[in-house]
Amino acid sequence: MAAARLTVPEHIDVERTTLVYIAPDAATNGLDPPGSHLLALLQDGPLSVYECAAHLGLPYCVVRLLVAGLVGGGTLLTRNPPVATSLPDIEILELVLSGLRAL
């Protein structure tokens, strides 16, 4: 039996930390079981691809391909997580650490 070789299209950027959510006008009929399980998981809000893989009990590379296919079909949307533009203030971190030590 030959296995299909699937790849993620270049225009779809899917990494471990990519946030995945259901498109507002997503057609959910006719999805295969993994796709249906993924959509059920995302009903409560966006998750990273890595979180989806953990919840589904599937390898990251499999979920990455699944997400890419559903993004390509318009069922899912993605966005990259926000990037920190600056480090937290040292004084605030010291106060938090002091408060934790006091517990």
C-alpha positions in Angstrom: 0.0 0.0 0.0 1.5 3.4 -1.0 1.2 6.3 1.4 0.2 9.7 0.1 2.8 12.4 0.5 1.3 15.6 1.8 2.9 18.9 2.2 1.9 22.3 3.6 1.4 24.9 0.9 4.0 27.6 1.0 1.4 30.4 1.4 0.0 28.7 4.6 2.3 29.4 7.6 1.6 26.7 10.2 4.0 26.4 13.1 3.8 25.0 16.6 2.7 28.3 18.2 0.3 29.3 15.3 -3.1 30.0 16.8 -6.0 28.2 15.0 -9.6 29.2 15.1 -12.8 28.4 13.2 -13.7 30.7 10.3 -17.0 32.5 10.9 -18.6 31.1 7.8 -17.0 27.7 8.0 -18.7 24.8 6.3 -18.5 21.9 8.8 -20.4 19.3 6.8 -18.5 16.4 5.3 -15.4 16.6 7.3 -13.4 13.5 8.1 -13.3 12.4 11.8 -10.0 14.1 12.6 -11.3 17.4 11.1 -14.5 17.1 13.0 -12.7 16.4 16.3 -10.4 19.4 15.6 -13.4 21.7 15.0 -15.1 20.4 18.2 -12.0 21.2 20.1 -11.9 24.7 18.8 -15.5 25.5 19.7 -14.3 27.1 22.9 -11.8 29.4 21.2 -8.4 29.4 19.5 -5.6 27.0 20.4 -2.1 26.6 19.2 -1.3 23.8 16.7 0.8 22.1 19.4 -2.1 22.3 21.9 -4.4 20.8 19.3 -2.0 18.0 18.7 -1.8 17.3 22.5 -5.6 17.3 22.9 -6.2 15.1 19.9 -3.4 12.7 20.8 -1.9 13.0 17.3 1.7 13.9 16.3 2.3 17.6 15.6 3.2 16.9 12.0 -0.1 15.2 11.4 -2.1 18.1 13.0 0.0 20.6 11.0 -1.1 19.0 7.7 -4.7 18.7 8.9 -4.8 22.4 9.9 -3.2 23.5 6.6 -5.8 21.5 4.6 -8.6 23.1 6.6 -7.1 26.6 6.3 -6.8 26.0 2.5 -10.4 25.0 2.4 -11.6 28.1 4.3 -12.8 26.1 7.4 -10.1 27.4 9.7 -8.2 30.7 10.1 -4.7 31.2 11.7 -2.8 33.9 13.3 0.6 34.1 14.9 0.7 34.8 18.6 1.6 38.3 19.7 5.3 39.0 20.1 6.6 40.7 23.2 8.0 44.0 22.2 9.8 44.6 25.5 10.8 42.8 28.6 8.8 43.1 31.9 10.0 45.8 34.4 12.5 44.3 36.8 10.8 46.0 39.8 7.5 44.3 39.0 9.2 40.9 38.7 10.9 41.5 42.1 7.6 42.4 43.7 5.9 39.3 42.2 8.8 37.1 43.4 8.6 38.7 46.9 4.9 38.0 47.0 5.4 34.4 46.0 8.0 33.9 48.7 5.6 35.3 51.3 3.0 32.6 50.5 
